[in-house]
Amino acid sequence: MDTHTNSGDELIAALKNRTARIGILGLGYVGLPLVLRFNEVGYKVIGFDIDQSKVDALAGKRSYIDHISDVRIGAAIDSGFEPTTDFSRASEVDALIVCVPTPLNKHREPDLSFVIDTVDSVVPYLREGQVLSLESTTYPGTTEEELLPRVQSRGLEVGKNFFLVYSPEREDPGNKDFTTRTIPKVCGGHTKPCLDVGLALYGQVIDRVVPVSSTRAAELTKLLENIQRAVNIGLVNEMKIIADRMGIDIFEVIDAAATKPFGFTPYYPGPGLGGHCIPIDPFYLTWKAREYGLNTHFIELAGEINRDMPQWVLEKVIDALNQRNKSLKGSRVLALGIAYKRDVDDMRESPSVMVMELLRAKGAHLDYCDPNVPVFPKMREHRFDMTSVQLTPETLASYDCVVLLTDHSSFPYDMILEHARLVIDTRGKYRTLHEHVVSA
Protein backbone atom coordinates (compact mmCIF):
# COMPACT_ATOMS: atom_id res chain seq x y z
CA MET A 1 0.00 0.00 0.00
CA ASP A 2 1.35 3.45 -0.93
CA THR A 3 1.78 5.70 2.08
CA HIS A 4 -0.07 8.99 2.18
CA THR A 5 -0.91 11.50 4.87
CA ASN A 6 -4.44 10.09 4.85
CA SER A 7 -3.19 6.52 5.36
CA GLY A 8 -6.16 5.82 7.64
CA ASP A 9 -8.61 6.56 4.86
CA GLU A 10 -6.50 4.50 2.46
CA LEU A 11 -6.42 1.57 4.86
CA ILE A 12 -10.15 1.73 5.60
CA ALA A 13 -10.89 1.74 1.87
CA ALA A 14 -8.62 -1.27 1.31
CA LEU A 15 -10.23 -3.13 4.19
CA LYS A 16 -13.73 -2.40 2.95
CA ASN A 17 -13.04 -3.44 -0.64
CA ARG A 18 -11.06 -6.45 0.66
CA THR A 19 -7.86 -5.67 -1.19
CA ALA A 20 -6.01 -5.29 2.12
CA ARG A 21 -3.82 -8.21 3.15
CA ILE A 22 -4.34 -9.75 6.60
CA GLY A 23 -1.68 -11.23 8.88
CA ILE A 24 -2.68 -13.46 11.79
CA LEU A 25 0.01 -13.96 14.44
CA GLY A 26 -0.61 -17.24 16.26
CA LEU A 27 -2.44 -20.11 14.59
CA GLY A 28 -4.19 -21.75 17.53
CA TYR A 29 -7.79 -21.95 18.74
CA VAL A 30 -8.29 -18.20 18.19
CA GLY A 31 -6.03 -17.40 15.27
CA LEU A 32 -6.91 -20.26 12.96
CA PRO A 33 -10.70 -19.64 12.93
CA LEU A 34 -9.93 -15.98 12.23
CA VAL A 35 -7.71 -16.99 9.30
CA LEU A 36 -10.54 -19.03 7.84
CA ARG A 37 -13.08 -16.26 8.32
CA PHE A 38 -10.98 -13.59 6.58
CA ASN A 39 -10.06 -16.06 3.85
CA GLU A 40 -13.61 -17.15 3.10
CA VAL A 41 -14.76 -13.58 2.38
CA GLY A 42 -11.93 -12.98 -0.08
CA TYR A 43 -8.95 -11.52 1.79
CA LYS A 44 -5.43 -12.72 1.15
CA VAL A 45 -4.17 -14.01 4.50
CA ILE A 46 -0.71 -14.83 5.82
CA GLY A 47 -0.64 -16.86 9.03
CA PHE A 48 2.41 -16.61 11.30
CA ASP A 49 3.45 -19.12 13.95
CA ILE A 50 6.72 -20.13 15.61
CA ASP A 51 5.68 -23.81 15.53
CA GLN A 52 6.98 -25.29 12.29
CA SER A 53 4.86 -28.42 12.74
CA LYS A 54 1.68 -26.31 12.66
CA VAL A 55 2.83 -24.48 9.55
CA ASP A 56 3.73 -27.78 7.85
CA ALA A 57 0.37 -29.30 8.75
CA LEU A 58 -1.54 -26.34 7.33
CA ALA A 59 0.59 -26.25 4.19
CA GLY A 60 -0.24 -29.95 3.78
CA LYS A 61 -3.95 -29.11 4.15
CA ARG A 62 -4.23 -30.82 7.53
CA SER A 63 -5.98 -29.46 10.60
CA TYR A 64 -4.67 -29.96 14.14
CA ILE A 65 -7.85 -28.66 15.82
CA ASP A 66 -10.64 -31.17 16.24
CA HIS A 67 -13.59 -28.97 15.26
CA ILE A 68 -11.84 -27.54 12.15
CA SER A 69 -11.86 -29.96 9.22
CA ASP A 70 -9.06 -30.72 6.76
CA VAL A 71 -11.49 -29.71 4.02
CA ARG A 72 -11.71 -26.15 5.36
CA ILE A 73 -7.94 -25.91 5.64
CA GLY A 74 -7.52 -27.24 2.12
CA ALA A 75 -10.01 -24.73 0.74
CA ALA A 76 -8.15 -21.88 2.47
CA ILE A 77 -4.78 -22.99 1.10
CA ASP A 78 -6.23 -23.37 -2.41
CA SER A 79 -7.60 -19.82 -2.26
CA GLY A 80 -4.32 -18.22 -1.21
CA PHE A 81 -3.82 -18.66 2.54
CA GLU A 82 -0.10 -18.86 3.32
CA PRO A 83 1.14 -20.22 6.66
CA THR A 84 4.74 -19.30 7.55
CA THR A 85 7.32 -19.02 10.32
CA ASP A 86 8.96 -16.08 8.54
CA PHE A 87 7.95 -13.01 10.55
CA SER A 88 9.74 -10.67 8.14
CA ARG A 89 6.72 -11.10 5.89
CA ALA A 90 4.80 -8.89 8.32
CA SER A 91 5.80 -5.99 6.06
CA GLU A 92 3.63 -7.52 3.29
CA VAL A 93 0.34 -7.24 5.18
CA ASP A 94 -1.86 -4.27 6.01
CA ALA A 95 -3.38 -5.66 9.21
CA LEU A 96 -1.57 -7.63 11.91
CA ILE A 97 -3.76 -9.44 14.45
CA VAL A 98 -2.06 -10.94 17.52
CA CYS A 99 -3.70 -14.15 18.82
CA VAL A 100 -1.16 -15.72 21.19
CA PRO A 101 -1.48 -17.20 24.71
CA THR A 102 -1.42 -15.07 27.86
CA PRO A 103 -0.90 -17.61 30.66
CA LEU A 104 0.12 -17.13 34.27
CA ASN A 105 3.64 -17.71 35.55
CA LYS A 106 4.49 -19.98 38.46
CA HIS A 107 3.63 -17.14 40.87
CA ARG A 108 0.16 -16.83 39.27
CA GLU A 109 1.07 -13.46 37.80
CA PRO A 110 0.48 -12.40 34.17
CA ASP A 111 2.94 -13.84 31.66
CA LEU A 112 2.97 -11.53 28.64
CA SER A 113 6.07 -13.12 27.14
CA PHE A 114 4.17 -14.59 24.18
CA VAL A 115 2.62 -11.22 23.33
CA ILE A 116 5.84 -9.27 23.79
CA ASP A 117 8.01 -11.77 21.90
CA THR A 118 5.52 -11.86 19.03
CA VAL A 119 5.26 -8.09 18.77
CA ASP A 120 9.05 -7.73 19.04
CA SER A 121 9.35 -10.20 16.15
CA VAL A 122 7.35 -7.96 13.84
CA VAL A 123 8.41 -4.50 15.07
CA PRO A 124 11.36 -4.30 12.63
CA TYR A 125 8.92 -4.85 9.74
CA LEU A 126 6.17 -2.43 10.73
CA ARG A 127 5.45 0.36 8.26
CA GLU A 128 3.09 3.24 7.66
CA GLY A 129 -0.47 2.39 6.73
CA GLN A 130 -0.79 -0.73 8.90
CA VAL A 131 -3.08 -1.62 11.80
CA LEU A 132 -1.95 -3.77 14.73
CA SER A 133 -4.71 -5.45 16.73
CA LEU A 134 -4.20 -7.39 19.95
CA GLU A 135 -6.79 -10.10 20.71
CA SER A 136 -5.03 -11.93 23.54
CA THR A 137 -6.76 -11.58 26.91
CA THR A 138 -4.82 -9.26 29.20
CA TYR A 139 -5.04 -6.58 31.89
CA PRO A 140 -6.21 -3.00 31.19
CA GLY A 141 -3.32 -0.92 29.92
CA THR A 142 -1.39 -3.62 28.07
CA THR A 143 -1.98 -2.17 24.60
CA GLU A 144 -0.90 1.31 25.72
CA GLU A 145 1.95 0.23 27.97
CA GLU A 146 3.51 -2.60 25.94
CA LEU A 147 2.47 -2.30 22.29
CA LEU A 148 2.34 1.48 21.85
CA PRO A 149 5.99 2.16 22.79
CA ARG A 150 7.18 -0.65 20.53
CA VAL A 151 5.26 0.76 17.57
CA GLN A 152 6.55 4.27 18.32
CA SER A 153 10.12 2.96 18.40
CA ARG A 154 9.81 2.61 14.63
CA GLY A 155 9.09 6.31 14.31
CA LEU A 156 5.45 5.66 13.49
CA GLU A 157 2.70 8.04 14.63
CA VAL A 158 -0.17 6.04 16.08
CA GLY A 159 -3.48 7.49 15.00
CA LYS A 160 -1.96 9.24 11.98
CA ASN A 161 0.08 6.82 9.87
CA PHE A 162 -0.23 3.68 12.00
CA PHE A 163 -3.22 2.30 13.89
CA LEU A 164 -3.48 0.38 17.14
CA VAL A 165 -6.55 -1.44 18.50
CA TYR A 166 -7.53 -4.00 21.08
CA SER A 167 -10.33 -6.43 20.22
CA PRO A 168 -10.64 -9.40 22.60
CA GLU A 169 -11.24 -12.86 21.22
CA ARG A 170 -14.51 -14.58 22.05
CA GLU A 171 -13.98 -18.03 20.57
CA ASP A 172 -15.85 -20.92 22.21
CA PRO A 173 -14.37 -24.14 20.76
CA GLY A 174 -16.97 -26.78 19.99
CA ASN A 175 -19.98 -24.46 20.40
CA LYS A 176 -22.13 -25.15 17.33
CA ASP A 177 -24.56 -22.31 18.13
CA PHE A 178 -22.00 -19.56 17.52
CA THR A 179 -19.22 -19.02 14.98
CA THR A 180 -16.45 -16.48 14.55
CA ARG A 181 -18.81 -14.53 12.31
CA THR A 182 -21.85 -14.49 14.59
CA ILE A 183 -20.19 -13.70 17.95
CA PRO A 184 -20.28 -9.90 18.44
CA LYS A 185 -16.82 -8.33 18.55
CA VAL A 186 -15.79 -5.61 20.99
CA CYS A 187 -13.22 -3.15 19.64
CA GLY A 188 -11.35 -0.25 21.22
CA GLY A 189 -8.83 2.04 19.55
CA HIS A 190 -5.91 4.04 20.93
CA THR A 191 -7.38 7.06 19.12
CA LYS A 192 -10.61 7.73 17.23
CA PRO A 193 -8.91 7.12 13.84
CA CYS A 194 -7.54 3.84 15.27
CA LEU A 195 -11.05 2.80 16.25
CA ASP A 196 -12.36 3.68 12.78
CA VAL A 197 -9.74 1.40 11.23
CA GLY A 198 -10.51 -1.37 13.74
CA LEU A 199 -14.21 -1.20 12.93
CA ALA A 200 -13.41 -1.42 9.23
CA LEU A 201 -11.10 -4.40 9.84
CA TYR A 202 -13.59 -6.49 11.79
CA GLY A 203 -16.75 -5.15 10.20
CA GLN A 204 -16.06 -7.10 7.03
CA VAL A 205 -15.99 -10.50 8.77
CA ILE A 206 -18.07 -10.14 11.96
CA ASP A 207 -21.83 -9.55 11.89
CA ARG A 208 -21.75 -7.04 14.75
CA VAL A 209 -18.78 -5.02 15.97
CA VAL A 210 -19.26 -3.18 19.28
CA PRO A 211 -17.13 -0.03 19.65
CA VAL A 212 -15.89 1.09 23.06
CA SER A 213 -14.08 4.28 24.05
CA SER A 214 -10.55 2.95 24.49
CA THR A 215 -8.28 -0.06 24.38
CA ARG A 216 -8.39 -0.13 28.20
CA ALA A 217 -12.20 -0.37 28.19
CA ALA A 218 -12.01 -3.23 25.68
CA GLU A 219 -9.39 -5.02 27.79
CA LEU A 220 -11.52 -4.74 30.93
CA THR A 221 -14.63 -5.86 29.02
CA LYS A 222 -12.99 -9.20 28.26
CA LEU A 223 -11.93 -9.66 31.87
CA LEU A 224 -15.41 -8.85 33.18
CA GLU A 225 -16.99 -11.43 30.87
CA ASN A 226 -14.77 -14.21 32.16
CA ILE A 227 -14.61 -13.09 35.79
CA GLN A 228 -18.41 -13.08 35.93
CA ARG A 229 -18.39 -16.71 34.84
CA ALA A 230 -15.53 -17.68 37.15
CA VAL A 231 -17.23 -16.14 40.18
CA ASN A 232 -20.54 -17.86 39.47
CA ILE A 233 -18.85 -21.21 38.94
CA GLY A 234 -16.97 -20.68 42.20
CA LEU A 235 -20.29 -20.05 43.93
CA VAL A 236 -21.93 -23.18 42.54
CA ASN A 237 -18.84 -25.29 43.33
CA GLU A 238 -19.09 -24.14 46.95
CA MET A 239 -22.82 -24.88 46.90
CA LYS A 240 -21.99 -28.37 45.62
CA ILE A 241 -19.85 -29.08 48.67
CA ILE A 242 -22.54 -27.78 51.03
CA ALA A 243 -25.26 -29.79 49.26
CA ASP A 244 -23.09 -32.92 49.37
CA ARG A 245 -22.68 -32.63 53.15
CA MET A 246 -26.44 -32.17 53.49
CA GLY A 247 -27.21 -35.17 51.28
CA ILE A 248 -28.85 -33.03 48.59
CA ASP A 249 -28.34 -33.42 44.83
CA ILE A 250 -26.95 -30.04 43.69
CA PHE A 251 -27.92 -30.72 40.07
CA GLU A 252 -31.55 -31.23 41.08
CA VAL A 253 -31.42 -27.92 42.94
CA ILE A 254 -29.88 -26.05 39.99
CA ASP A 255 -32.43 -27.45 37.57
CA ALA A 256 -35.26 -26.47 39.88
CA ALA A 257 -33.88 -22.95 40.37
CA ALA A 258 -33.46 -22.57 36.61
CA THR A 259 -37.23 -22.78 36.15
CA LYS A 260 -37.42 -19.23 37.51
CA PRO A 261 -38.02 -17.14 34.38
CA PHE A 262 -36.10 -14.11 35.61
CA GLY A 263 -33.08 -13.26 37.74
CA PHE A 264 -31.39 -16.67 37.70
CA THR A 265 -28.84 -18.08 35.25
CA PRO A 266 -27.80 -21.70 35.82
CA TYR A 267 -24.12 -22.50 36.25
CA TYR A 268 -22.95 -26.04 36.84
CA PRO A 269 -20.21 -27.43 39.10
CA GLY A 270 -17.40 -29.67 37.95
CA PRO A 271 -13.90 -30.92 38.80
CA GLY A 272 -12.45 -27.42 38.43
CA LEU A 273 -12.13 -24.73 35.78
CA GLY A 274 -10.61 -25.28 32.37
CA GLY A 275 -9.89 -23.49 29.13
CA HIS A 276 -7.46 -20.69 28.48
CA CYS A 277 -9.65 -17.87 29.81
CA ILE A 278 -11.76 -18.52 32.87
CA PRO A 279 -9.11 -20.07 35.21
CA ILE A 280 -6.55 -17.40 34.25
CA ASP A 281 -8.17 -14.08 33.37
CA PRO A 282 -9.32 -13.10 36.89
CA PHE A 283 -5.70 -13.07 38.04
CA TYR A 284 -4.77 -10.58 35.32
CA LEU A 285 -7.13 -8.12 36.95
CA THR A 286 -6.17 -8.91 40.55
CA TRP A 287 -2.52 -8.33 39.63
CA LYS A 288 -3.21 -5.01 37.91
CA ALA A 289 -5.58 -3.87 40.67
CA ARG A 290 -2.71 -3.98 43.17
CA GLU A 291 -1.05 -1.19 41.19
CA TYR A 292 -4.01 0.95 42.23
CA GLY A 293 -3.87 -0.13 45.89
CA LEU A 294 -6.89 -2.41 45.54
CA ASN A 295 -7.48 -6.00 46.67
CA THR A 296 -9.99 -8.07 44.71
CA HIS A 297 -11.23 -10.22 47.59
CA PHE A 298 -14.35 -11.51 45.87
CA ILE A 299 -12.55 -12.55 42.68
CA GLU A 300 -9.66 -14.20 44.51
CA LEU A 301 -11.99 -16.17 46.79
CA ALA A 302 -13.80 -17.61 43.78
CA GLY A 303 -10.45 -18.50 42.27
CA GLU A 304 -9.41 -20.34 45.43
CA ILE A 305 -12.64 -22.35 45.49
CA ASN A 306 -12.30 -23.34 41.84
CA ARG A 307 -8.63 -24.27 42.26
CA ASP A 308 -9.55 -26.53 45.19
CA MET A 309 -12.01 -28.65 43.17
CA PRO A 310 -9.46 -31.23 41.92
CA GLN A 311 -8.50 -31.87 45.56
CA TRP A 312 -12.21 -32.33 46.39
CA VAL A 313 -12.48 -34.95 43.63
CA LEU A 314 -9.38 -36.73 44.92
CA GLU A 315 -10.87 -36.95 48.40
CA LYS A 316 -14.12 -38.35 47.01
CA VAL A 317 -12.15 -41.03 45.16
CA ILE A 318 -10.18 -41.93 48.30
CA ASP A 319 -13.33 -42.11 50.45
CA ALA A 320 -15.23 -44.20 47.90
CA LEU A 321 -12.38 -46.71 47.62
CA ASN A 322 -11.96 -46.83 51.40
CA GLN A 323 -15.62 -47.76 51.78
CA ARG A 324 -14.90 -50.69 49.49
CA ASN A 325 -11.85 -51.74 51.57
CA LYS A 326 -9.39 -50.45 48.97
CA SER A 327 -6.53 -47.99 49.12
CA LEU A 328 -6.01 -45.50 46.31
CA LYS A 329 -2.34 -46.47 46.26
CA GLY A 330 -2.07 -49.43 43.92
CA SER A 331 -5.64 -49.13 42.63
CA ARG A 332 -6.28 -49.05 38.90
CA VAL A 333 -8.04 -45.79 38.01
CA LEU A 334 -9.43 -44.71 34.66
CA ALA A 335 -9.87 -40.99 33.95
CA LEU A 336 -12.78 -40.49 31.56
CA GLY A 337 -12.35 -37.34 29.50
CA ILE A 338 -9.28 -35.10 29.79
CA ALA A 339 -10.21 -32.17 27.51
CA TYR A 340 -11.33 -29.10 29.44
CA LYS A 341 -14.92 -29.34 28.24
CA ARG A 342 -17.34 -31.59 26.40
CA ASP A 343 -16.75 -32.59 22.77
CA VAL A 344 -13.52 -30.66 22.15
CA ASP A 345 -9.86 -31.64 21.99
CA ASP A 346 -8.74 -28.49 23.82
CA MET A 347 -6.50 -29.32 26.79
CA ARG A 348 -5.69 -25.80 27.98
CA GLU A 349 -5.86 -25.58 31.78
CA SER A 350 -7.95 -28.76 31.90
CA PRO A 351 -8.91 -29.60 35.50
CA SER A 352 -8.89 -33.26 34.48
CA VAL A 353 -5.10 -33.10 34.26
CA MET A 354 -4.85 -31.67 37.76
CA VAL A 355 -7.00 -34.53 39.05
CA MET A 356 -4.74 -36.98 37.21
CA GLU A 357 -1.65 -35.39 38.78
CA LEU A 358 -3.15 -35.79 42.25
CA LEU A 359 -4.18 -39.40 41.63
CA ARG A 360 -0.73 -40.28 40.30
CA ALA A 361 0.97 -38.59 43.27
CA LYS A 362 -1.09 -40.79 45.62
CA GLY A 363 0.10 -43.96 43.91
CA ALA A 364 -2.82 -44.82 41.62
CA HIS A 365 -2.11 -46.83 38.48
CA LEU A 366 -3.62 -44.41 36.01
CA ASP A 367 -5.02 -44.63 32.48
CA TYR A 368 -7.29 -42.30 30.55
CA CYS A 369 -9.91 -42.50 27.84
CA ASP A 370 -10.76 -39.54 25.64
CA PRO A 371 -11.85 -40.08 22.02
CA ASN A 372 -11.04 -36.43 21.29
CA VAL A 373 -7.47 -36.71 22.62
CA PRO A 374 -6.04 -40.03 21.40
CA VAL A 375 -2.50 -39.23 22.60
CA PHE A 376 -1.71 -37.16 25.67
CA PRO A 377 -0.29 -33.94 24.21
CA LYS A 378 2.80 -32.01 25.12
CA MET A 379 1.82 -29.42 27.71
CA ARG A 380 3.77 -26.60 29.34
CA GLU A 381 3.29 -27.86 32.91
CA HIS A 382 2.13 -31.49 32.71
CA ARG A 383 3.59 -34.65 31.28
CA PHE A 384 1.91 -38.04 30.89
CA ASP A 385 3.30 -40.65 28.51
CA MET A 386 -0.10 -42.15 27.68
CA THR A 387 -2.52 -42.94 24.90
CA SER A 388 -6.27 -43.21 25.24
CA VAL A 389 -7.57 -46.69 26.04
CA GLN A 390 -10.57 -48.21 24.27
CA LEU A 391 -13.76 -48.56 26.30
CA THR A 392 -15.11 -52.10 26.35
CA PRO A 393 -17.06 -53.97 29.04
CA GLU A 394 -13.87 -55.89 29.86
CA THR A 395 -11.63 -52.84 30.20
CA LEU A 396 -14.18 -51.00 32.33
CA ALA A 397 -14.52 -53.96 34.67
CA SER A 398 -10.74 -54.15 35.07
CA TYR A 399 -10.49 -50.80 36.89
CA ASP A 400 -11.09 -50.32 40.57
CA CYS A 401 -12.47 -46.86 39.88
CA VAL A 402 -13.62 -44.83 36.86
CA VAL A 403 -13.57 -41.04 37.31
CA LEU A 404 -15.83 -39.15 34.90
CA LEU A 405 -14.10 -35.80 34.42
CA THR A 406 -15.31 -34.57 31.01
CA ASP A 407 -18.74 -35.66 29.84
CA HIS A 408 -18.15 -36.14 26.10
CA SER A 409 -21.38 -37.01 24.27
CA SER A 410 -19.64 -39.94 22.55
CA PHE A 411 -19.08 -41.89 25.78
CA PRO A 412 -21.27 -45.03 26.15
CA TYR A 413 -22.78 -44.04 29.49
CA ASP A 414 -25.08 -47.03 29.81
CA MET A 415 -22.16 -49.41 29.24
CA ILE A 416 -20.03 -47.50 31.74
CA LEU A 417 -22.78 -47.72 34.34
CA GLU A 418 -23.30 -51.44 33.75
CA HIS A 419 -19.68 -52.61 33.77
CA ALA A 420 -17.64 -50.18 35.90
CA ARG A 421 -17.13 -51.31 39.49
CA LEU A 422 -17.12 -47.76 40.85
CA VAL A 423 -17.90 -44.44 39.10
CA ILE A 424 -16.95 -41.05 40.51
CA ASP A 425 -19.22 -38.64 38.63
CA THR A 426 -17.95 -35.03 38.65
CA ARG A 427 -20.39 -33.81 35.99
CA GLY A 428 -23.81 -34.92 37.23
CA LYS A 429 -24.26 -37.33 34.34
CA TYR A 430 -25.89 -40.04 36.44
CA ARG A 431 -28.84 -38.35 38.06
CA THR A 432 -30.55 -41.33 39.63
CA LEU A 433 -29.10 -43.19 42.62
CA HIS A 434 -26.84 -46.15 41.95
CA GLU A 435 -24.89 -48.10 44.58
CA HIS A 436 -21.62 -47.83 42.68
CA VAL A 437 -21.92 -44.19 41.55
CA VAL A 438 -20.56 -41.42 43.78
CA SER A 439 -21.19 -37.76 42.97
CA ALA A 440 -18.17 -35.47 43.22
N, C-alpha and C positions, 0 to 999 in steps of 0.2 A: 504494500500500500504506500503510495506517495505521501510524504508528510507535508502538511499544510498547517497554517495557524488555526484553522477550524477542524483539527484532526478528530474532535469529538463528533462533529456532524458527519465527517467522512466515515468514521467507524460505525456510527449508527446506521448510516445508509447501507454500508456493506453488510452489516448484520441483518438488516431488514430484507435486503434482496438476496441474502444467503450466498454472497460471494466471499464473505469473510472466512478465513480458515481458523479452525478451532483446535486448541491443544489441551488435552486432558492429562494432568500430572497425577499418576496413581491409578492403576487399572484393577482395583479391587471391587468390593461390593457396592461402592458408590460411583467410582469412576467409570467402570465398564458399562453400566446401564446408561450413563450420561453419554458416553461415546456412541452407543447404539441409537439413542434418541436424536442426537445432532446429525448422525449419519443418515438416519431414515428420512429426514426432511430435506436432505440435499446438501448439507455442508460437507466440505472436505475436512477430515479429522485426523490429527496425529495424536497417538496415545503414547505417553512416556511412562516408563517404569524402570526401576533399578534391577528388577528380577528378570534375568534373561530367559528363564524357563517360561514365565508368563508371556513374554514377547514372542518366543518361539511357538508356544501353543497357539496364540492368536494368529500368527502368520501362517500356521498350518491349519487354520480354520477349526480349531478345537477350543471348547470352552472349559474353564476350570471352576466354574460356579454352577451349582446344581440346577438352579432355576433358569439359567440362560443356556439355550440350546446351541449345538454346533451349527445348526442351520442359520441361526441369526448371526453368528460370528462370520460364517462363510459369506453371507449376503453383504455384510459390512465390508469385508476385505475386497470382495468383487467390485464394490462400488466406491473404492478408493481409500478406505480406512488403512492407516499405516501405523502399526505398533513399532516402537523403537526404544532403545536404551541410550540413544544419542541426544543428550539434552541441548546440544548446540543448535539443534533444529528448532528450538523455541523462537529463534528470530524469524522463522518462516510463517508463524501463525499470528493472527490478530487478537485472539483471546486465549488467555492461559487460565485454566481452572484447576485449582489445587484440591485434590481429594485424597489426602494421605492420613494415616492414623494419628490420633492424639491420645496416647495411653497415659497411665500414671507411672511414676518411677517407684522404686522400692520403698520410698518414704510416703507414698500415696500423694505425691505432689505432681502437678502438670509436667508432662514430658513433651515439649514442643520440638524435639530434635528432628522428627520427620518433616515437620513443616519448614523449619529453618534450613535444614540441609537441602530440601527440595527447592526452596526459593533461592538459596545461595547458588544452586546448580544452574539456575536460569538467569540470574542477575546479569552476568556478563553479556547475555544475548538479548536483553530487553532493549526496545527501541521506541521511538515516538509512534503514536497511533495505536498502541496496544491497550488492552484491558486485562488486569490481573484480578481474579476472583478467588477468594479463599472459601472453601466449603467445609473444611474440617472443624469439628466442634471444639470450641475453646472459650477462654474467659474473656469478658468485655475488656477491650483495649488491645487485643493481640494484633489486629490489623493495623492500628495506628502505631503501636509501639514496636512491632517487629517487622512488618512488611513495608510500611511507609519509608522508614529510613533506608532500607535496602534499595528500594526503587529510586529514592532521591540521590543515592550514592552514584547513580549513573548519570546524574545531571538532568534527570527528567522532572518536569513540573506536573505534579499530580493534580488533575482537574483541568489542565490546559492541553498538554500534549501526551499525557498518559493517564490512565483511569484505574481506580482501585475500589473494589467492592467486596463486601462479605455477604454470602448467601448460603445459609446453613443447609446441609443435606437433610433430606427427610426420607431416605430409602427405608423400606420395611421388607427385607428379603422374604420371599415366599407368600406375601400377601397378595392374593389374586384379585382383591377388590380395588386395589389402587396400583397405578403404574407411575413411572417417572413423569409422564405427561400429565396425569390427572391429580397429582399431589400438589396443592398450592405451594408456591415458592416465595419465601421471604427474602427481600433484598435491601441492603443498606449501602450507601455510597459514602466515600470520604468527603465528597463535595456534591453539590446538586448536579453538575455535569457528569460526575462519576455515576451517580444513581441513574441518570438518563441512559447512559451507556449500558449499565447493568440490566435495566428494564428491557432494553432492546436485545441484549444478549439472550436473556432467558425467555423473553416474551415470544420468541419464535418456536420454542420447543415445549413450553409449559402452558397449560390452559389458563392458569391464573397466577400472576406474579403480584405479591403484596409488598408495596414499598414501605419502608420505615425511615426514620429521620437520620439515621447514622449507622455506621458499621457497629458501633458499640450496642445500639439498640437491637440490631439483628443478632449479635453474638449472645446477648442476654435472653432474647426470645427463644433461641435453641435450648439454652440451659433451663429456662422455665418449663418448657415442654417436657423435658426428660426428668427434671426434678419433681414435677407434679406427679409423674408416674412412679418414680422411685419412692416418694413419700407415701403414696397410697398403697403401694405393694408392701412397704415396710409395716404400715398399719395392719393390713390384712394378714401378714405373716405373724405379727404379734397376736392378733385375734385367733389365729390358728392354734397357737400354743395354749392360749387361755381356754379355747373351746375343747382342745384335746384333754386338758386336765379336768374339765367339767363333764367329759363324756358326751360332748355334742359334736355333730358332724358340721364342720365349718362350711362345707360346700352346700349343704342343705340350707344353712342360714343365709349364705350369699345369694343363692337362687331365690329364696323367699324375699329377701330385701330388694332384689332387683325387679320385683313386680311393682314396686312403687314407681309411678309414671313420671315423677319429678324429683330432683334433688338427690338422686343416688345413682352412681355409676359403678357397676360391679368390677372389682379387681380380684384376681385369684392368687392364692398362695402357691408356693413351689419350693424347690430345694435351694433357692437362692436367686440372684439376678444374673442374667446373661446378656450377651450382645455387646457391641462396642460402646454404646451410649449410656444406657441407664445405670450400670454399676459404676461408671467413671465420671460422667459429666458433673454430678453434684459436687465432686471434690475440686473441680476447676473453679467453681464459684466460691466454695469455702476458703480455698487458698487465696483467691483474689480479694475476698472480703476482709481478710486480715490486714491487707494494705490500708484499709479504711478504718481500722480499729474495731471491726465487727466480728462477732462470733455467730456462726450459723447453727445454733443448737438444734433446732428442729430437723434440719437437713442431715446433720451429722448423726443424730440419733437414729433416723430411718436407715442411714447407711450401715450403722452398727448392727441393727436388727437383721438387715438383709445379708450382711456378711456372715452372721452367725448361723444362718439356715443350714449350710452343709454340716456343721457340727451337730445340729438338731437331728438331721437325718442319720448321721453316724450313731448317735445315742439310741435312736429308735431301732436301728439294725442290731446293735449290741443287746438291747433289752429283749427284742423278739427272739434272738438266738438263745439268750440265756433262759428264757421261758421254755425253750425246747431242749434244755440241757446241753447246749453247744456254746463254745467260745468262738468269738469272731476270728481269733488267731487260728489259722489252719483251715478255716471254713472256705468252701468254694462259693464265690459271690459273682453274680452276673449283673453288670450295669446295663440297663436297657435304655438306650438313647443317650448320646453324648453331645449332640448339637445343642446350641443354647435355647432353641425353641422348636416347636413342632414343624416337621416337613421341610426343613432346610438342612444344608450341609455346613452352616456357619458355626464355627467353633469359638468365636471371639468371646472371651470372658465367660465361657460356659460353666455354670455351677456344677454340672455333672462331673467335670474334671476335678473340681475341688473335693467333691465327695469321693471320687476315686482315689485321690491323693491320701485322704484321711483313712479310707479302708485299707489301702496298701500299707500305710504307716503302722496300722494296728495288726498287720500280719495276715490279712485275708489273701487268699489265692484268687486273683481277680481276672475276669474276662469282660468283654463288652460286646454288645450287639447294637449296631446302628446301620440300617440299610443305606442311609444317606452319607455315611462316613465309613467306607469299607476298610480304609487303612488309617490308623491314628496319625494325624498330621504333625508336622514339625510346628511347635509352638514356642513362643518366646520364653515362657516360664515353666512349661510342663513337658515331660517326656515319658511316653509309654511306647514300648516296642511291641505293638499289638495289631492284629487285624480283627475285623468283626467276625464273630462266630455266627453260624447258621442256626436259626431257631427250629428245632424239631421237638416232638414230645420227649425223645430220649435225652437230648441235651438239656432241656429244661429240668427234667427230673434229676439230672446229675448234679445240680447245684443245691447247696444248702439254703441259699437265699437269692432271690431275684429282686433287684432294686429298680423300680420304674422311675427314671429321672426325666426323660423327655418323651412325651406321649405322641409319637409319630402315628399318623393314621394308618400306616401300612402294617403295624404290628398286629399279629393274630391274638387279640386279647382273650378270646374264649379259650384258645389252646393254652395260653399262658396260665389262665386261671385253673384250667383242668389239670395241668401236668406239673406246674411249679410247686415245690414243697412249701415255700414261704415267699410271699410277695410283700415288699415294702412299697407302698403306693404314695409317691410324693405329689401326684398330679390330680388326685380325686377321680381317677378313671373308673375305679370299682366302687360304685355308690351304695350297693347293698352289702350287708354284713356277710363275711365269709370267715371261717375259722382260721384260715391260713393267709389272710390279707390284713396287713397292718397299715393304717394311714399314717403318713409322716408329712 
